[in-house]
Amino acid sequence: MKRSLIKNAIKFYREEGTRNTIARSLHRLAGSVEIKQEAPPLSLDPAGFFPPEAMPFPVRKVANTSGRKRLSLILPTVNQEHLYAGAWTALKIFWKAGRKNDFRLRIISANSPFSTEGLEKLDFVGPGEIGKIESWQREGNVSCDVEDDEIFIVTAWWTAYVIRELENTNRIFYLVQDFEPGFYSWSYHYVLALESYKFKYAKIFNTPILYEFFKEQKLLSGEDEMYFEPGIDTKLFNPGDKAGQTADIKAGYKKTGKATILLYGRPAVTRNLFELAILSLDHFLNANPSYREKIQEIISVGEKHDSLVAGGFRIESRGKMSMTEWARMARESDIGISLMCSPHPSYPPLEMVASGMLVVTNRIYNKDLSTISDNFIAADMNIEDIAGAIKTAIDKLEDQESIRRNAETFISERDWDQNLMETTEFISEKSSIREG
């Protein structure tokens, strides 16, 4: 009996002792932890959902007291490193329209500080004339003075938004140089770019091919729309018999029978289909090993990337070049590969053909460049077809006389001043104030 009582007592104190120890420990732990109340969720500002680059800038309407209208060109930036072909074309149209109509000129930099460094290198602007161009750049909430009869040219889709409040009061021209919704996945950015084509702006399309694409997609209103064919700087891009260059510019191929292939390779610009070009080269070289003897070298230009090997052939990357360097490479090379997943042809394949090259490019939608020159070899956008087009190009190299003749015909129809004449006339005719 005594033993049983003792056992029960020991059991009780063991259990209670354990519970008390745990309780005391939890009590001490609770005392050491600071109890924090959960913070209320932050409220979101809806304005933060709108892309900042497209945010309208403050406008202050003023009277024009000068006696001459002002034409303002709105670019995302005028920094030299971003003055690619599209910005160059916009600046040329802006400059020619201004001179034709004796407009005062202003450039608005919508997304970065204004700089004249790139403008000073424009070949169509005379020495000292840059200083006559007014400028404005976005700075916080500083207002942009807009004259009551001011005329605007907008370029990228987001520059169409920054002055949308003026669409019923000022004449605005929208220079459309690609189908820009295609720069994005299906998203709010895609929708914004697509909706910009509905604004009440007069539209100028870069190439009839792009214009026809918009027409097929039912994106045209049928009013205040036109297109132009881009020109070619024939002092730079030609088959080799202009500006003092030797007429035997393709002498390397003629002497050796080996072709230099020039790839417009820009891995970071997805619409240039760099992966498809490399895979197609790899497939072509593996499927046609005897053709390796017909290739001198494969050079990638446009954007610097690591050298790589396709089908056992090393592809050297020389990156972005000056226009002079790029033109020299085009005149000295035999075959170009320039792909573009867009209804716009882009300038590199046009410049390659003008320089006496055979150019492998892709079809898409209504775009088939082989219909505008026999020096284009167009293929569907798959590895086998592109590879087949490269083989066809090498096979056609023997007929250098036809290639040169095609190049000369091509550039004869692409004089910048002649081709932009209708565009400057269009701006002149449509430059009246739109009444609200």
Stockholm file with secondary structure:
# STOCKHOLM 1.0

chainA/1-436         MKRSLIKNAIKFYREEGTRNTIARSLHRLAGSVEIKQEAPPLSLDPAGFFPPEAMPFPVRKVANTSGRKRLSLILPTVNQEHLYAGAWTALKIFWKAGRKNDFRLRIISANSPFSTEGLEKLDFVGPGEIGKIESWQREGNVSCDVEDDEIFIVTAWWTAYVIRELENTNRIFYLVQDFEPGFYSWSYHYVLALESYKFKYAKIFNTPILYEFFKEQKLLSGEDEMYFEPGIDTKLFNPGDKAGQTADIKAGYKKTGKATILLYGRPAVTRNLFELAILSLDHFLNANPSYREKIQEIISVGEKHDSLVAGGFRIESRGKMSMTEWARMARESDIGISLMCSPHPSYPPLEMVASGMLVVTNRIYNKDLSTISDNFIAADMNIEDIAGAIKTAIDKLEDQESIRRNAETFISERDWDQNLMETTEFISEKSSIREG
#=GR chainA/1-436 SS CHHHHHHHHHHHHHHHHHHHHHHHHHHHHHHHSCCCCCCCCCCCCGGGGSCGGGSCCCEEEECCCSSSCEEEEEESCCCGGGCCHHHHHHHHHHHHHHHHHTCEEEEEESSSCCCSTTGGGCTTSCTTGGGGSEEEECCTTCCEEEETTCEEEECSHHHHHHTGGGTTTSEEEEEECSCGGGGSCSSHHHHHHHHHTTSSCEEEEESHHHHHHHHHTTCCCSSSEEEECCCCCTTTSSSSCSTTCCTTTTHHHHHHCCEEEEEEECTTSGGGCHHHHHHHHHHHHHHCGGGGGGEEEEEEEESCCCCEEETTEEEEEEECCCHHHHHHHHHHCSEEECCCSSSSCCHHHHHHHHTTCEEEEECBTTBCGGGTCTTEEEECSSHHHHHHHHHHHHHHTTCHHHHHHHHHHHHHTCCHHHHTHHHHHHHHHTCSCCCC
#=GC SS_cons         CHHHHHHHHHHHHHHHHHHHHHHHHHHHHHHHSCCCCCCCCCCCCGGGGSCGGGSCCCEEEECCCSSSCEEEEEESCCCGGGCCHHHHHHHHHHHHHHHHHTCEEEEEESSSCCCSTTGGGCTTSCTTGGGGSEEEECCTTCCEEEETTCEEEECSHHHHHHTGGGTTTSEEEEEECSCGGGGSCSSHHHHHHHHHTTSSCEEEEESHHHHHHHHHTTCCCSSSEEEECCCCCTTTSSSSCSTTCCTTTTHHHHHHCCEEEEEEECTTSGGGCHHHHHHHHHHHHHHCGGGGGGEEEEEEEESCCCCEEETTEEEEEEECCCHHHHHHHHHHCSEEECCCSSSSCCHHHHHHHHTTCEEEEECBTTBCGGGTCTTEEEECSSHHHHHHHHHHHHHHTTCHHHHHHHHHHHHHTCCHHHHTHHHHHHHHHTCSCCCC
//
